[in-house]
Amino acid sequence: MAAVGALGLAITTPLRAQNGRPVVVASKSDTEGALTGSLIALILEGLGLTVERKLGLGPTLIVRSALLAGEVDVYPEYTGNGAFFSGTETDAVWKSGAGGYERARALDAERGLVWLKPAPANNTWLIAVRGGLARERGLRSMADFADAVRDGVITLAASTEFVESPAALPSFEAAYEFSLPASRIVSLPGGDTAVTARAAAEGISGVNAGMVYGTDGALAALDLTVMSDPKAAQIVYEVAPVIRAETLQHHPGIREALDPVFARLEANTLRRLNARITVEGETAEAVARAYLAEAGVSR
């Protein structure tokens, strides 16, 4: 809690917004984006800054473009998306948490953006299997999943992007030496894992496996077993605040305030917080506020 104590000291001196304008905090239109965006906004308000919220602004490219254009000052982004921003998805560096962070940080420094400390939670693409089937066949890892595919018992619900992107399902297939036929895939245009997870849990259209993310909150409630990825086939996605360099220059206390909070966001913590939103129906801001109080972070 030493870092939290340091944060408390930082909050005692209010900061002035640049040129009197608010600091614009945005997020993508997903559960975890709303949660981490709310954490950022509340912490900055605790620093005495006036904050304008643009949470749920849109998908990655819209929020990223707004940040680059100066319409947004800070938002939570995933290290692995640096691979797609730079067109280097096949570079092995992105499959390392530390390596991907350093590469994203260096690439964006050239664009006037600063990556702050990432959360130690990998929100990468994974595959979850209906709990009953997983227990029946002893499915725990992607190697087990590959065996089940070869036996013809898997029907997967996933987004079109997951099915087609070389970094997603094809990467799993190459690493674990299986091929899931198109007839065993229910491909959806969106990337909402709430839909694919529920399809797997409820057997919709014969589905018994679904694309999920590593920190999804509803996995336990839906009785899904997430397949581990021992061969590290997937890119690592650790969430971190990305801020415009000029904004950080005007308000250097932002780094000291945000770093210790994101450093505490381990995978189990994010799953628990996300579940309070997706399963229990709480708002992202209420969950974020309660978490900061629980962590001893004053506002």
N, C-alpha and C positions, 0 to 999 in steps of 0.2 A: 504493500500500500504506500510505499515511499513515493512512487510516481504520482499517486493520487494526492498525496500531501503536497507535493510540488505544484500540482495543478491548482490546489486550493490557494496557494500563495499567488499563483499567476492571476487568479480571478479577482484578487483584492484590488487590483488597479484597473479600472475600466478603460477600454480602448475606444478611440473615436473612429467612426466610419470615415473612409477615405472621401475627402471633399464633401462630407456631410451626407453622402448617399449610402443606402443600405448595402450590406454584403449579401449577394444573391446566392442562396444555397439551393441546388437542384438535386434531383434524383431521377432514376429511370422509373418506369411504371410497373414495378414489381414489388412484392412484399418486402424483400430484404433491402431493396433500394429505398423504400419509404422508411424503413426502420433506421438504416444507417444515415440517411439524409436527415431524419429527425434528430438523431444523436448529434450530428454536426451542428444543426441549427440551434438546438438547445444549449450546447456548449459555447457557441459563439455569443449567444445572448447572455450567458453567464459571464462572458468577458466584458459585457457592457456595450456590445455592438448591436446596432439596429440590423435586423436580418429580414430579408425578403425571401419567402419560401416559394420555390417552383418545383415542389416535390411531385413526382409522377409526371414529369414533363414529357416523357416519350421514350422510345427505344434508344439504344446505345448511340447510334449515329446522330440523332437529333440532339441529345444532351451534349455529346462530344463537340458537335459543331457549334453549339451555343457557347460552350466554354472557350473554344478557340476564337470565337468572334467577340468575346468580351461581354456577352449578354448574361453570362453566369460566372461567378467567382470561384465556386468550389462545388464538387459533387463526388460521391463515392463511385469508384471505378474498380474493375478487376484487373490484376496484373496480366493475366493471360490474354486480355483483349489487346494488349500491345502487339501481340503476334499478328492480329488482323489489321490493326492500324498501320503496321509496317509491311504487311504482305509477306511475313516470314513464318507462316504457320508450321512449316516443316522443320524449322530450326529446333534442335533438341534443347536449347537453353530454356525454352518456355515450359519444359517439363520439370524444371527445378524451381522451387519457390524463391530461393535467394537469387538464382540466376535470372529468372524472369523479371523479378522486381528491379534488379540493377539494369537490365536491358531497357525496360520500360522507362525507368527514371532517366537514363542517359538519352534515349530517343526524344523524350518529351522536353528535356531541358533545352533542346534546340528550338522548341516551339514556345518557349516562355511559360512552361508548365512545371509544377513541382509535385512529385509524389511524396506524400507523408508516409508514416509508418503503416504497414499493412497489418491486417488481422491474421493471426496464425491459424486460419481455417480455410481449407481448400473447397471452394464451392464449384467444383468442376462437374462436368457431365458424368453421370454414372447410370447404371441400370439396376432397377429394383424388381424383384420377383415376388409374386403373391406368397405370403408367409406359409400357407399350407403346402404349396408345391415345393418351396425351398426346404422345408423341414422333411418332407417326404423323400426328396432326392438328395438331401444333404448339400444344397447349393449355397456356397458361401463366397466364392470368388469368381472372377471372370473365366478362369480355367474350368470351373464346374459348369458355368453357364455355357461355355463352348461345347462341352460334352452334351448338355441338354439340347442345344441347337442341333447338333449332329444326330441326335436321337429323334428329332422332329417334334419336340414337345413345346417349343417356345413360339408364342405369337407376341410381338412387340408393338407397343404404341409409342410413337416418337414424332418429333417435329420433322418436317422436310429437311430443315437445316441439319439436324442431327444425323439423318439418314445419308445425306449427300455430302456434307463437309468432310474433306479428307482427315481433318483433325478429330472427328467424332466417331461414329459407328465404323467407318472403314479402318480407323486406327485400331479400334478394338479387334476387328476381324483379322487384321494383319498380325497383331501382337499375339493373339490367342489361336490363330490358325483355324478360323471357322468362317462360314459364309451363310448369312441369314437370307433366305430367298425372299424376293419381293412379295410373294404370296403369303408370307408369314409376318408382314409388317403392315400396321395401320398407320399411314403417314398423315400427319396433320399440318396445316399451314402455319399455325402459331407455335410459340415455344413455351406455352403455359404448362408447367409440370404438374399443376394441380389437376389438369385434365388427364394427362398421361398416367399419373399415379393412381387416380381414382379408377381409370379404365382397367388397370392391372389388378387393383384390389377387388373390384366388383365383377371382373370377367366380362366386361362390355365388349361385344363383337368377338368373343373368344380370346380376348387379350389376357395374358397372364404375366406380362413383364412390361415395364414402362420406363421411359427416359425420366430421370430425376436429376436434381442437383444435390451436391454433397451436404448442404446445410438446410435443405427443405424441412419445414416444421411439421408436416403432417405424416411423415413416414411411419413413426411408431403407432400413431392413432389408426392408420390404415392397415396395420399388420403387413408391412412390406419388408422384405429382407434385401438390403443393399449389397450388391456384389462388389467385393473389394477388387482393387486393381493392382496386384503385386508387381506387374511388369511396367507400371507407370506409363500406360499407353496414352493417357490424357494430359493435356496442358493443365498447368496449375493456375487456379483462379483465386487469388487472395484479395479481398476488398481493402481499398485504401482511399483516403481522401486525396483528390487531385485538385490542386489550387493554382490559380494564375500567379506567376512569380511576382508581379507588381502588387497584387493584393497581399501576399505574404510579406513583401518588403514593407508595406505600410503597417501591417499588423503582425509582427514577428511572434507575438505571444500565442498565435493560433497553433503553431507547431507544438509548443510545449503543452497546450491544452488538449489537443486531439491525440497526440501520439500515445500517451498511457492508456487512454480509453480503448483505442483500436487494438493495442497490444494485448488486451485482456479478452478480446472476442475470439475465443476458441470455438471449434466446431460445435461442441455440445452446447455451449452458451448460445450460439446463434440459432441452433435448432430449437432450443427452448424458447427463445424470444420470438422466433418466427411462428412457432406453434401457438403462442398466445394471440397472435394476430389471425392466422389462418384457421385454427381449430377453435379457439375460445372466443373469437370475435372482437377482441380489443382493438383499439385504433393504434396505429404505428407510433403516434406521438405519445400516447399514454404509456405504452410499453417502454419506449425510450426514456421517458421521464422517470418511470419507476426503476428502470435499470440503473440510471445514473444515481438515484437516491440509494439503491442497494449497494452500489460500488463506492459510496461515500463521496461522490463528486457533487460539490455544491454548485448552485446556479444563482 
